[in-house]
Amino acid sequence: MKILAIQAKNLVTVLVGLFLICASGVANAAATVGECNKQIDAVQTVLGPVTITSKNADQTKAGLAKKLTGAKNKLDKGKFFDARQKLVDFYSKVDELHSARKPKIDLQDHDALIDAVNIAIACVDCLINPGNPSCTQFCPSPP
């Protein structure tokens, strides 16, 4: 039951992220690399003040930042699937840090990071498949 609640929350987060992308003008049936890079920059901004409580907190935070930089580099090279994977890896690491027996980041930081990276992933998804109904449904073309 807990897994279903988490999956439902993640779906809602992705849908809200897509809506926010559209509302901010990030995508009109398709996003641009520059717009997606801005979304990744937003994730980096959220990551900045996050406190990680572990032995290797600085290394862990640097590793998360490296995943974001890697995603931007892949986007700039037109490797959208690779960029998406870097963002998914970031998501997974953040989730792992919070889900540990003794959480390494608090729930508020976890949720803020997950929300931000979901928006970036949704943007990259629109680069991968601009005809995706999710992109056009949430980002209708202007009249």
MODELLER restraints for C-alpha pairs under 7 A, 6 or more apart:
rsr = mdl.restraints
at = mdl.atoms
rsr.add(forms.Gaussian(group=physical.xy_distance, feature=features.Distance(at['CA:13:A'], at['CA:115:A']), mean=6.21, stdev=0.5))
rsr.add(forms.Gaussian(group=physical.xy_distance, feature=features.Distance(at['CA:14:A'], at['CA:118:A']), mean=5.64, stdev=0.5))
rsr.add(forms.Gaussian(group=physical.xy_distance, feature=features.Distance(at['CA:14:A'], at['CA:119:A']), mean=6.73, stdev=0.5))
rsr.add(forms.Gaussian(group=physical.xy_distance, feature=features.Distance(at['CA:14:A'], at['CA:122:A']), mean=6.95, stdev=0.5))
rsr.add(forms.Gaussian(group=physical.xy_distance, feature=features.Distance(at['CA:17:A'], at['CA:118:A']), mean=6.20, stdev=0.5))
rsr.add(forms.Gaussian(group=physical.xy_distance, feature=features.Distance(at['CA:17:A'], at['CA:119:A']), mean=4.40, stdev=0.5))
rsr.add(forms.Gaussian(group=physical.xy_distance, feature=features.Distance(at['CA:17:A'], at['CA:122:A']), mean=6.90, stdev=0.5))
rsr.add(forms.Gaussian(group=physical.xy_distance, feature=features.Distance(at['CA:18:A'], at['CA:119:A']), mean=6.29, stdev=0.5))
rsr.add(forms.Gaussian(group=physical.xy_distance, feature=features.Distance(at['CA:18:A'], at['CA:122:A']), mean=6.00, stdev=0.5))
rsr.add(forms.Gaussian(group=physical.xy_distance, feature=features.Distance(at['CA:18:A'], at['CA:138:A']), mean=6.34, stdev=0.5))
rsr.add(forms.Gaussian(group=physical.xy_distance, feature=features.Distance(at['CA:19:A'], at['CA:138:A']), mean=5.69, stdev=0.5))
rsr.add(forms.Gaussian(group=physical.xy_distance, feature=features.Distance(at['CA:21:A'], at['CA:27:A']), mean=6.32, stdev=0.5))
rsr.add(forms.Gaussian(group=physical.xy_distance, feature=features.Distance(at['CA:21:A'], at['CA:119:A']), mean=6.77, stdev=0.5))
rsr.add(forms.Gaussian(group=physical.xy_distance, feature=features.Distance(at['CA:22:A'], at['CA:28:A']), mean=6.98, stdev=0.5))
rsr.add(forms.Gaussian(group=physical.xy_distance, feature=features.Distance(at['CA:22:A'], at['CA:138:A']), mean=6.30, stdev=0.5))
rsr.add(forms.Gaussian(group=physical.xy_distance, feature=features.Distance(at['CA:22:A'], at['CA:139:A']), mean=5.05, stdev=0.5))
rsr.add(forms.Gaussian(group=physical.xy_distance, feature=features.Distance(at['CA:26:A'], at['CA:35:A']), mean=5.76, stdev=0.5))
rsr.add(forms.Gaussian(group=physical.xy_distance, feature=features.Distance(at['CA:27:A'], at['CA:139:A']), mean=6.06, stdev=0.5))
rsr.add(forms.Gaussian(group=physical.xy_distance, feature=features.Distance(at['CA:28:A'], at['CA:139:A']), mean=4.99, stdev=0.5))
rsr.add(forms.Gaussian(group=physical.xy_distance, feature=features.Distance(at['CA:28:A'], at['CA:140:A']), mean=6.12, stdev=0.5))
rsr.add(forms.Gaussian(group=physical.xy_distance, feature=features.Distance(at['CA:28:A'], at['CA:141:A']), mean=5.46, stdev=0.5))
rsr.add(forms.Gaussian(group=physical.xy_distance, feature=features.Distance(at['CA:29:A'], at['CA:130:A']), mean=5.84, stdev=0.5))
rsr.add(forms.Gaussian(group=physical.xy_distance, feature=features.Distance(at['CA:29:A'], at['CA:131:A']), mean=6.78, stdev=0.5))
rsr.add(forms.Gaussian(group=physical.xy_distance, feature=features.Distance(at['CA:29:A'], at['CA:135:A']), mean=5.17, stdev=0.5))
rsr.add(forms.Gaussian(group=physical.xy_distance, feature=features.Distance(at['CA:29:A'], at['CA:136:A']), mean=4.62, stdev=0.5))
rsr.add(forms.Gaussian(group=physical.xy_distance, feature=features.Distance(at['CA:29:A'], at['CA:139:A']), mean=5.57, stdev=0.5))
rsr.add(forms.Gaussian(group=physical.xy_distance, feature=features.Distance(at['CA:29:A'], at['CA:140:A']), mean=6.32, stdev=0.5))
rsr.add(forms.Gaussian(group=physical.xy_distance, feature=features.Distance(at['CA:29:A'], at['CA:141:A']), mean=6.24, stdev=0.5))
rsr.add(forms.Gaussian(group=physical.xy_distance, feature=features.Distance(at['CA:30:A'], at['CA:126:A']), mean=5.33, stdev=0.5))
rsr.add(forms.Gaussian(group=physical.xy_distance, feature=features.Distance(at['CA:30:A'], at['CA:127:A']), mean=6.08, stdev=0.5))
rsr.add(forms.Gaussian(group=physical.xy_distance, feature=features.Distance(at['CA:30:A'], at['CA:130:A']), mean=4.66, stdev=0.5))
rsr.add(forms.Gaussian(group=physical.xy_distance, feature=features.Distance(at['CA:30:A'], at['CA:135:A']), mean=6.69, stdev=0.5))
rsr.add(forms.Gaussian(group=physical.xy_distance, feature=features.Distance(at['CA:31:A'], at['CA:123:A']), mean=6.16, stdev=0.5))
rsr.add(forms.Gaussian(group=physical.xy_distance, feature=features.Distance(at['CA:31:A'], at['CA:126:A']), mean=5.77, stdev=0.5))
rsr.add(forms.Gaussian(group=physical.xy_distance, feature=features.Distance(at['CA:31:A'], at['CA:127:A']), mean=5.65, stdev=0.5))
rsr.add(forms.Gaussian(group=physical.xy_distance, feature=features.Distance(at['CA:32:A'], at['CA:127:A']), mean=6.79, stdev=0.5))
rsr.add(forms.Gaussian(group=physical.xy_distance, feature=features.Distance(at['CA:33:A'], at['CA:75:A']), mean=6.23, stdev=0.5))
rsr.add(forms.Gaussian(group=physical.xy_distance, feature=features.Distance(at['CA:33:A'], at['CA:76:A']), mean=6.86, stdev=0.5))
rsr.add(forms.Gaussian(group=physical.xy_distance, feature=features.Distance(at['CA:36:A'], at['CA:120:A']), mean=6.13, stdev=0.5))
rsr.add(forms.Gaussian(group=physical.xy_distance, feature=features.Distance(at['CA:36:A'], at['CA:123:A']), mean=5.56, stdev=0.5))
rsr.add(forms.Gaussian(group=physical.xy_distance, feature=features.Distance(at['CA:36:A'], at['CA:124:A']), mean=6.27, stdev=0.5))
rsr.add(forms.Gaussian(group=physical.xy_distance, feature=features.Distance(at['CA:37:A'], at['CA:72:A']), mean=5.90, stdev=0.5))
rsr.add(forms.Gaussian(group=physical.xy_distance, feature=features.Distance(at['CA:39:A'], at['CA:119:A']), mean=6.90, stdev=0.5))
rsr.add(forms.Gaussian(group=physical.xy_distance, feature=features.Distance(at['CA:39:A'], at['CA:120:A']), mean=5.04, stdev=0.5))
rsr.add(forms.Gaussian(group=physical.xy_distance, feature=features.Distance(at['CA:40:A'], at['CA:68:A']), mean=6.51, stdev=0.5))
rsr.add(forms.Gaussian(group=physical.xy_distance, feature=features.Distance(at['CA:40:A'], at['CA:120:A']), mean=5.71, stdev=0.5))
rsr.add(forms.Gaussian(group=physical.xy_distance, feature=features.Distance(at['CA:42:A'], at['CA:116:A']), mean=6.91, stdev=0.5))
rsr.add(forms.Gaussian(group=physical.xy_distance, feature=features.Distance(at['CA:43:A'], at['CA:113:A']), mean=6.51, stdev=0.5))
rsr.add(forms.Gaussian(group=physical.xy_distance, feature=features.Distance(at['CA:43:A'], at['CA:116:A']), mean=5.25, stdev=0.5))
rsr.add(forms.Gaussian(group=physical.xy_distance, feature=features.Distance(at['CA:43:A'], at['CA:117:A']), mean=5.90, stdev=0.5))
rsr.add(forms.Gaussian(group=physical.xy_distance, feature=features.Distance(at['CA:44:A'], at['CA:65:A']), mean=6.81, stdev=0.5))
rsr.add(forms.Gaussian(group=physical.xy_distance, feature=features.Distance(at['CA:46:A'], at['CA:112:A']), mean=6.97, stdev=0.5))
rsr.add(forms.Gaussian(group=physical.xy_distance, feature=features.Distance(at['CA:46:A'], at['CA:113:A']), mean=6.31, stdev=0.5))
rsr.add(forms.Gaussian(group=physical.xy_distance, feature=features.Distance(at['CA:47:A'], at['CA:113:A']), mean=6.72, stdev=0.5))
rsr.add(forms.Gaussian(group=physical.xy_distance, feature=features.Distance(at['CA:50:A'], at['CA:109:A']), mean=6.13, stdev=0.5))
rsr.add(forms.Gaussian(group=physical.xy_distance, feature=features.Distance(at['CA:51:A'], at['CA:105:A']), mean=6.44, stdev=0.5))
rsr.add(forms.Gaussian(group=physical.xy_distance, feature=features.Distance(at['CA:52:A'], at['CA:104:A']), mean=5.42, stdev=0.5))
rsr.add(forms.Gaussian(group=physical.xy_distance, feature=features.Distance(at['CA:52:A'], at['CA:105:A']), mean=5.17, stdev=0.5))
rsr.add(forms.Gaussian(group=physical.xy_distance, feature=features.Distance(at['CA:53:A'], at['CA:104:A']), mean=4.80, stdev=0.5))
rsr.add(forms.Gaussian(group=physical.xy_distance, feature=features.Distance(at['CA:53:A'], at['CA:105:A']), mean=6.48, stdev=0.5))
rsr.add(forms.Gaussian(group=physical.xy_distance, feature=features.Distance(at['CA:54:A'], at['CA:104:A']), mean=6.04, stdev=0.5))
rsr.add(forms.Gaussian(group=physical.xy_distance, feature=features.Distance(at['CA:64:A'], at['CA:90:A']), mean=6.03, stdev=0.5))
rsr.add(forms.Gaussian(group=physical.xy_distance, feature=features.Distance(at['CA:67:A'], at['CA:86:A']), mean=5.52, stdev=0.5))
rsr.add(forms.Gaussian(group=physical.xy_distance, feature=features.Distance(at['CA:67:A'], at['CA:87:A']), mean=6.83, stdev=0.5))
rsr.add(forms.Gaussian(group=physical.xy_distance, feature=features.Distance(at['CA:67:A'], at['CA:90:A']), mean=6.10, stdev=0.5))
rsr.add(forms.Gaussian(group=physical.xy_distance, feature=features.Distance(at['CA:68:A'], at['CA:86:A']), mean=6.92, stdev=0.5))
rsr.add(forms.Gaussian(group=physical.xy_distance, feature=features.Distance(at['CA:68:A'], at['CA:87:A']), mean=6.66, stdev=0.5))
rsr.add(forms.Gaussian(group=physical.xy_distance, feature=features.Distance(at['CA:70:A'], at['CA:86:A']), mean=6.66, stdev=0.5))
rsr.add(forms.Gaussian(group=physical.xy_distance, feature=features.Distance(at['CA:71:A'], at['CA:83:A']), mean=4.15, stdev=0.5))
rsr.add(forms.Gaussian(group=physical.xy_distance, feature=features.Distance(at['CA:71:A'], at['CA:84:A']), mean=6.90, stdev=0.5))
rsr.add(forms.Gaussian(group=physical.xy_distance, feature=features.Distance(at['CA:71:A'], at['CA:86:A']), mean=5.31, stdev=0.5))
rsr.add(forms.Gaussian(group=physical.xy_distance, feature=features.Distance(at['CA:71:A'], at['CA:87:A']), mean=6.39, stdev=0.5))
rsr.add(forms.Gaussian(group=physical.xy_distance, feature=features.Distance(at['CA:72:A'], at['CA:83:A']), mean=6.78, stdev=0.5))
rsr.add(forms.Gaussian(group=physical.xy_distance, feature=features.Distance(at['CA:74:A'], at['CA:80:A']), mean=6.56, stdev=0.5))
rsr.add(forms.Gaussian(group=physical.xy_distance, feature=features.Distance(at['CA:74:A'], at['CA:82:A']), mean=6.20, stdev=0.5))
rsr.add(forms.Gaussian(group=physical.xy_distance, feature=features.Distance(at['CA:74:A'], at['CA:83:A']), mean=5.01, stdev=0.5))
rsr.add(forms.Gaussian(group=physical.xy_distance, feature=features.Distance(at['CA:75:A'], at['CA:83:A']), mean=5.69, stdev=0.5))
rsr.add(forms.Gaussian(group=physical.xy_distance, feature=features.Distance(at['CA:80:A'], at['CA:124:A']), mean=6.58, stdev=0.5))
rsr.add(forms.Gaussian(group=physical.xy_distance, feature=features.Distance(at['CA:80:A'], at['CA:127:A']), mean=6.97, stdev=0.5))
rsr.add(forms.Gaussian(group=physical.xy_distance, feature=features.Distance(at['CA:80:A'], at['CA:128:A']), mean=6.13, stdev=0.5))
rsr.add(forms.Gaussian(group=physical.xy_distance, feature=features.Distance(at['CA:84:A'], at['CA:121:A']), mean=6.10, stdev=0.5))
rsr.add(forms.Gaussian(group=physical.xy_distance, feature=features.Distance(at['CA:84:A'], at['CA:124:A']), mean=6.27, stdev=0.5))
rsr.add(forms.Gaussian(group=physical.xy_distance, feature=features.Distance(at['CA:87:A'], at['CA:117:A']), mean=6.71, stdev=0.5))
rsr.add(forms.Gaussian(group=physical.xy_distance, feature=features.Distance(at['CA:87:A'], at['CA:121:A']), mean=6.46, stdev=0.5))
rsr.add(forms.Gaussian(group=physical.xy_distance, feature=features.Distance(at['CA:91:A'], at['CA:114:A']), mean=6.20, stdev=0.5))
rsr.add(forms.Gaussian(group=physical.xy_distance, feature=features.Distance(at['CA:91:A'], at['CA:117:A']), mean=6.71, stdev=0.5))
rsr.add(forms.Gaussian(group=physical.xy_distance, feature=features.Distance(at['CA:94:A'], at['CA:110:A']), mean=6.43, stdev=0.5))
rsr.add(forms.Gaussian(group=physical.xy_distance, feature=features.Distance(at['CA:97:A'], at['CA:103:A']), mean=5.93, stdev=0.5))
rsr.add(forms.Gaussian(group=physical.xy_distance, feature=features.Distance(at['CA:97:A'], at['CA:104:A']), mean=5.06, stdev=0.5))
rsr.add(forms.Gaussian(group=physical.xy_distance, feature=features.Distance(at['CA:97:A'], at['CA:105:A']), mean=6.04, stdev=0.5))
rsr.add(forms.Gaussian(group=physical.xy_distance, feature=features.Distance(at['CA:98:A'], at['CA:104:A']), mean=5.69, stdev=0.5))
rsr.add(forms.Gaussian(group=physical.xy_distance, feature=features.Distance(at['CA:98:A'], at['CA:105:A']), mean=5.27, stdev=0.5))
rsr.add(forms.Gaussian(group=physical.xy_distance, feature=features.Distance(at['CA:98:A'], at['CA:106:A']), mean=6.50, stdev=0.5))
rsr.add(forms.Gaussian(group=physical.xy_distance, feature=features.Distance(at['CA:98:A'], at['CA:107:A']), mean=6.94, stdev=0.5))
rsr.add(forms.Gaussian(group=physical.xy_distance, feature=features.Distance(at['CA:98:A'], at['CA:110:A']), mean=6.51, stdev=0.5))
rsr.add(forms.Gaussian(group=physical.xy_distance, feature=features.Distance(at['CA:126:A'], at['CA:132:A']), mean=6.89, stdev=0.5))
rsr.add(forms.Gaussian(group=physical.xy_distance, feature=features.Distance(at['CA:126:A'], at['CA:135:A']), mean=5.88, stdev=0.5))
